[in-house]
Amino acid sequence: MLSFLARRLGGLAATLLATALVVFLVLEILPGDPAAVVLGLGATPENLAALRADFGLDRPAPERFLRWIGGLLTGDLGTSYTYRVPVADLILERMAVTLPLAVAAILCAAGIGIPLGLYAAANANRAGDVGVMLFAQVGLAVPNFWFGILLVLAFSVGLGWMPSGGFPGWENGVPAAARALVLPTLALALPQAAILARVTRSATLEALQEDWVRTARAKGLTARQTLTRHVLRNALVPVVTILGLQFSFLVAGAIVIENVFSLPGLGRLVFQAIGQHDIIVVKDLVVVFAAMVVTVNVAVDIAYGLVDPRLRRR
């Protein structure tokens, strides 16, 4: 198990270094001067030169890359060109919105999608199966921002049960902050639950065709016991894969939902930083997103090893 973890962590470090290098090179060749964007049209050459020196933009590219990587390793993500505050503080402030939203959405998606998929497989080609597959088709066909708009119309405008947008902050009380995340969580979770329901159904039906299932039934196990004791564990491998991909999507792809509900999360910060040409924030955020995605993939690999110990040797 230790060698398994060492291989995965080594891959994580190499992936992050490669991501940082690619991001740095791509942003280097993009046109535009961050100093000119910050100072505006009235900037003098002297002001521009002073601000470039302040940002460190007058240094050679290899030196800036090494200083940036060194800062990342020590937790110093630099200072935002626009907000003039440490980037680490900006990211932590916005992550307090995005991370709870993504975690709540993935738990909600798993809580809805996996039981529905199992139920559909256990009742294949019956009315319950057709109903679940209809839900899955609708969930896959409707984009999550449309779900968000429909939820706002129903629960905010129509019933008045939930706020239509904004985030009061955790410092104003957990109930108020959690209430503001209910509708965004549902908007993100429902399409993912539809995908999970389909994957769980397919994996479970495939496992039900195996010879060992017939052996288990021949030994006297009921259909429910066979499903929960034997089939579910084998069907979980593809489901865990999808969960890992979905969490990465929810963290990095929440920008649309955060804009629909006016949530000050990481997605909106990326959008604003690109518009303001705040390169240091963009670079740091891409690496943070990559770190989260790669960490989730390592967690998925570890989960594989726990579900099926044979996979640890691959």
C-alpha positions as CSV (number, residue, x, y, z in Angstrom):
1,M,0.0,0.0,0.0
2,L,2.9,2.4,0.8
3,S,4.5,1.9,-2.7
4,F,1.0,2.4,-4.2
5,L,0.7,5.7,-2.4
6,A,4.3,6.8,-3.2
7,R,3.6,6.2,-6.9
8,R,0.4,8.2,-6.8
9,L,2.0,11.1,-4.9
10,G,5.0,11.2,-7.2
11,G,2.6,11.4,-10.2
12,L,0.7,14.3,-8.4
13,A,3.9,16.3,-7.9
14,A,5.0,15.8,-11.6
15,T,1.6,16.7,-12.9
16,L,1.5,19.9,-10.9
17,L,5.0,21.0,-12.0
18,A,4.1,20.3,-15.7
19,T,0.8,22.2,-15.3
20,A,2.6,25.2,-13.7
21,L,5.1,25.3,-16.6
22,V,2.4,25.1,-19.3
23,V,0.3,27.8,-17.6
24,F,3.3,30.1,-17.3
25,L,4.4,29.7,-20.9
26,V,0.8,30.2,-22.2
27,L,0.3,33.3,-20.2
28,E,3.7,34.6,-21.3
29,I,2.8,34.6,-25.0
30,L,-0.5,36.3,-24.5
31,P,-0.7,40.0,-25.6
32,G,-1.3,42.7,-23.1
33,D,0.5,44.5,-20.3
34,P,-0.9,44.0,-16.8
35,A,0.7,47.3,-15.7
36,A,-1.0,49.2,-18.5
37,V,-4.4,47.6,-17.5
38,V,-4.0,48.6,-13.9
39,L,-2.9,52.2,-14.6
40,G,-5.3,52.8,-17.4
41,L,-5.0,55.1,-20.4
42,G,-3.4,58.0,-18.5
43,A,-0.3,56.1,-17.5
44,T,3.1,57.6,-18.3
45,P,6.1,55.6,-19.3
46,E,7.7,56.2,-16.0
47,N,4.6,55.0,-14.1
48,L,4.5,51.9,-16.3
49,A,8.2,51.1,-15.7
50,A,7.8,51.6,-12.0
51,L,4.8,49.3,-11.7
52,R,6.4,46.6,-13.9
53,A,9.4,46.7,-11.5
54,D,7.0,46.5,-8.6
55,F,5.3,43.5,-10.1
56,G,8.6,41.9,-11.1
57,L,7.6,42.0,-14.7
58,D,10.9,43.5,-15.7
59,R,12.8,40.4,-14.8
60,P,13.7,37.6,-17.3
61,A,11.0,34.9,-17.8
62,P,13.1,32.0,-16.3
63,E,13.8,34.0,-13.2
64,R,10.1,34.9,-12.8
65,F,9.1,31.3,-13.2
66,L,11.5,30.0,-10.6
67,R,10.5,32.8,-8.2
68,W,6.8,31.9,-8.8
69,I,7.4,28.2,-8.2
70,G,9.5,28.9,-5.1
71,G,6.6,31.1,-3.8
72,L,4.1,28.3,-4.5
73,L,6.2,25.8,-2.5
74,T,6.4,28.2,0.5
75,G,2.8,29.3,0.3
76,D,3.5,32.7,-1.0
77,L,1.2,33.1,-4.1
78,G,2.2,36.7,-4.7
79,T,0.1,39.9,-4.7
80,S,-2.9,40.6,-6.9
81,Y,-2.2,43.3,-9.5
82,T,-5.7,44.6,-9.2
83,Y,-6.8,44.1,-5.6
84,R,-3.3,44.7,-4.2
85,V,-3.8,42.0,-1.5
86,P,-2.1,38.6,-1.2
87,V,-3.5,36.1,-3.7
88,A,-3.6,33.4,-1.0
89,D,-6.0,35.5,1.0
90,L,-8.2,36.1,-2.1
91,I,-8.3,32.4,-2.9
92,L,-9.0,31.3,0.7
93,E,-11.9,33.8,0.9
94,R,-13.5,32.6,-2.3
95,M,-12.8,28.9,-1.6
96,A,-15.0,29.3,1.5
97,V,-17.9,29.5,-1.0
98,T,-16.8,27.2,-3.8
99,L,-15.5,24.2,-1.8
100,P,-18.6,23.8,0.5
101,L,-20.8,24.2,-2.7
102,A,-18.9,21.5,-4.6
103,V,-18.8,19.1,-1.6
104,A,-22.5,19.6,-0.9
105,A,-23.3,19.1,-4.7
106,I,-21.3,15.9,-5.0
107,L,-22.8,14.4,-1.8
108,C,-26.3,15.4,-3.0
109,A,-25.6,13.9,-6.5
110,A,-24.3,10.6,-5.0
111,G,-27.2,10.5,-2.5
112,I,-29.7,10.8,-5.3
113,G,-28.0,9.1,-8.3
114,I,-26.6,5.9,-6.7
115,P,-29.8,4.7,-5.0
116,L,-31.8,5.6,-8.1
117,G,-29.4,3.6,-10.3
118,L,-29.6,0.6,-7.9
119,Y,-33.3,0.8,-7.8
120,A,-33.5,1.0,-11.6
121,A,-31.2,-2.1,-12.0
122,A,-33.2,-4.1,-9.4
123,N,-36.4,-3.3,-11.3
124,A,-35.0,-3.4,-14.9
125,N,-37.6,-3.0,-17.6
126,R,-40.4,-2.2,-15.1
127,A,-42.2,1.1,-14.5
128,G,-39.7,2.2,-11.8
129,D,-36.8,1.7,-14.2
130,V,-38.5,3.7,-16.9
131,G,-39.2,6.5,-14.4
132,V,-35.6,6.7,-13.3
133,M,-34.3,6.6,-16.9
134,L,-36.7,9.4,-17.8
135,F,-35.3,11.5,-14.9
136,A,-31.8,10.7,-16.1
137,Q,-32.7,11.8,-19.7
138,V,-34.1,15.1,-18.5
139,G,-31.2,15.7,-16.2
140,L,-28.7,15.1,-19.0
141,A,-30.7,17.2,-21.5
142,V,-31.2,20.3,-19.4
143,P,-28.0,22.5,-18.7
144,N,-27.4,23.2,-15.0
145,F,-27.8,27.0,-15.4
146,W,-31.3,26.3,-16.7
147,F,-32.0,24.2,-13.6
148,G,-30.7,27.2,-11.6
149,I,-33.1,29.6,-13.3
150,L,-36.0,27.2,-12.9
151,L,-35.2,26.7,-9.2
152,V,-35.1,30.5,-8.6
153,L,-38.4,30.9,-10.4
154,A,-40.0,28.2,-8.3
155,F,-38.5,28.5,-4.9
156,S,-37.5,32.2,-4.8
157,V,-40.0,34.1,-7.0
158,G,-42.9,31.7,-6.7
159,L,-42.8,30.3,-3.2
160,G,-40.4,32.7,-1.5
161,W,-38.7,29.9,0.4
162,M,-35.1,30.6,-0.6
163,P,-33.0,33.6,-1.6
164,S,-32.6,34.1,-5.3
165,G,-28.9,34.9,-5.1
166,G,-26.0,36.5,-3.1
167,F,-24.0,35.1,-0.2
168,P,-24.2,36.6,3.3
169,G,-20.8,35.1,4.4
170,W,-20.1,32.4,7.0
171,E,-19.4,35.1,9.6
172,N,-23.1,36.0,9.6
173,G,-24.2,32.6,10.7
174,V,-24.0,29.1,9.2
175,P,-27.8,28.7,8.7
176,A,-28.0,31.9,6.6
177,A,-24.9,31.0,4.5
178,A,-26.1,27.3,4.1
179,R,-29.5,28.5,3.0
180,A,-27.9,30.7,0.3
181,L,-26.2,27.5,-1.1
182,V,-29.3,25.3,-1.2
183,L,-30.5,26.2,-4.7
184,P,-27.0,26.4,-6.3
185,T,-26.2,23.0,-4.8
186,L,-29.4,21.5,-6.4
187,A,-28.6,23.2,-9.7
188,L,-25.2,21.6,-9.8
189,A,-26.2,18.2,-8.3
190,L,-29.2,17.3,-10.4
191,P,-27.4,16.8,-13.8
192,Q,-24.6,14.9,-12.0
193,A,-27.2,12.7,-10.2
194,A,-28.7,11.8,-13.6
195,I,-25.2,10.7,-14.9
196,L,-24.6,8.7,-11.7
197,A,-28.0,7.0,-12.0
198,R,-27.2,5.8,-15.5
199,V,-23.7,4.6,-14.7
200,T,-24.8,2.8,-11.5
201,R,-27.7,1.1,-13.4
202,S,-25.4,-0.1,-16.2
203,A,-22.6,-1.3,-13.8
204,T,-25.1,-3.1,-11.6
205,L,-26.9,-4.8,-14.5
206,E,-23.5,-6.0,-15.9
207,A,-22.5,-7.3,-12.5
208,L,-25.9,-9.1,-12.1
209,Q,-25.1,-11.2,-15.3
210,E,-21.9,-12.7,-13.7
211,D,-21.8,-16.4,-12.7
212,W,-20.9,-15.6,-9.1
213,V,-24.3,-13.8,-8.7
214,R,-26.1,-17.0,-9.7
215,T,-23.9,-18.9,-7.3
216,A,-24.8,-16.5,-4.5
217,R,-28.5,-16.9,-5.3
218,A,-28.1,-20.7,-5.4
219,K,-26.7,-20.6,-1.9
220,G,-29.9,-19.1,-0.7
221,L,-29.2,-15.3,-0.6
222,T,-32.2,-13.1,-1.4
223,A,-32.0,-10.6,-4.3
224,R,-31.5,-7.7,-1.8
225,Q,-28.7,-9.6,0.0
226,T,-27.0,-10.4,-3.3
227,L,-27.3,-6.8,-4.4
228,T,-25.9,-5.2,-1.2
229,R,-23.3,-7.8,-0.3
230,H,-21.8,-8.7,-3.6
231,V,-23.0,-6.7,-6.6
232,L,-22.7,-3.2,-5.1
233,R,-19.0,-3.6,-4.4
234,N,-18.2,-4.6,-7.9
235,A,-20.4,-1.9,-9.4
236,L,-18.7,0.8,-7.4
237,V,-15.5,1.0,-9.4
238,P,-17.0,2.8,-12.4
239,V,-19.2,4.9,-10.1
240,V,-16.1,6.0,-8.1
241,T,-14.4,7.0,-11.4
242,I,-17.4,9.2,-12.3
243,L,-17.5,10.7,-8.8
244,G,-13.9,11.8,-9.1
245,L,-14.5,13.4,-12.5
246,Q,-17.7,15.1,-11.3
247,F,-16.0,16.6,-8.3
248,S,-13.3,18.1,-10.5
249,F,-16.0,19.5,-12.8
250,L,-18.0,20.9,-9.9
251,V,-14.9,22.7,-8.4
252,A,-13.6,24.1,-11.7
253,G,-16.8,24.4,-13.6
254,A,-19.0,26.2,-11.0
255,I,-18.4,29.5,-12.7
256,V,-21.7,29.5,-14.5
257,I,-23.8,28.7,-11.4
258,E,-21.8,31.1,-9.3
259,N,-22.7,33.8,-11.8
260,V,-26.4,32.8,-11.9
261,F,-26.6,33.0,-8.1
262,S,-24.1,35.9,-7.7
263,L,-21.9,33.8,-5.4
264,P,-18.4,35.2,-4.7
265,G,-16.6,31.9,-5.4
266,L,-13.4,30.8,-7.2
267,G,-15.2,30.7,-10.6
268,R,-16.2,34.3,-10.4
269,L,-12.7,35.2,-9.3
270,V,-11.2,33.6,-12.4
271,F,-13.7,35.4,-14.6
272,Q,-12.8,38.8,-13.0
273,A,-9.1,38.1,-13.0
274,I,-9.1,37.3,-16.8
275,G,-11.1,40.4,-17.5
276,Q,-8.7,42.6,-15.4
277,H,-5.6,40.9,-16.9
278,D,-4.6,40.0,-13.3
279,I,-2.1,37.4,-14.5
280,I,-0.7,36.3,-11.2
281,V,-4.3,35.5,-9.9
282,V,-5.0,33.5,-13.1
283,K,-1.8,31.5,-12.8
284,D,-2.3,30.7,-9.1
285,L,-5.9,29.8,-9.6
286,V,-5.1,27.4,-12.5
287,V,-2.5,25.7,-10.3
288,V,-4.9,25.5,-7.4
289,F,-7.6,24.0,-9.6
290,A,-5.1,21.5,-11.0
291,A,-3.9,20.6,-7.4
292,M,-7.5,19.9,-6.4
293,V,-8.3,17.8,-9.5
294,V,-5.1,15.8,-9.2
295,T,-5.7,15.3,-5.4
296,V,-9.2,14.0,-6.1
297,N,-7.8,11.6,-8.7
298,V,-5.3,10.3,-6.2
299,A,-8.1,9.9,-3.7
300,V,-10.1,8.0,-6.4
301,D,-7.0,5.7,-7.0
302,I,-6.9,5.0,-3.3
303,A,-10.6,4.3,-3.3
304,Y,-10.0,1.8,-6.2
305,G,-7.5,0.0,-4.0
306,L,-9.9,-0.2,-1.1
307,V,-12.8,-1.4,-3.3
308,D,-10.7,-3.9,-5.2
309,P,-7.3,-4.7,-3.7
310,R,-6.2,-6.3,-7.0
311,L,-5.9,-2.8,-8.5
312,R,-3.2,-1.7,-6.1
313,R,-0.7,-3.9,-8.0
314,R,-1.3,-2.2,-11.3
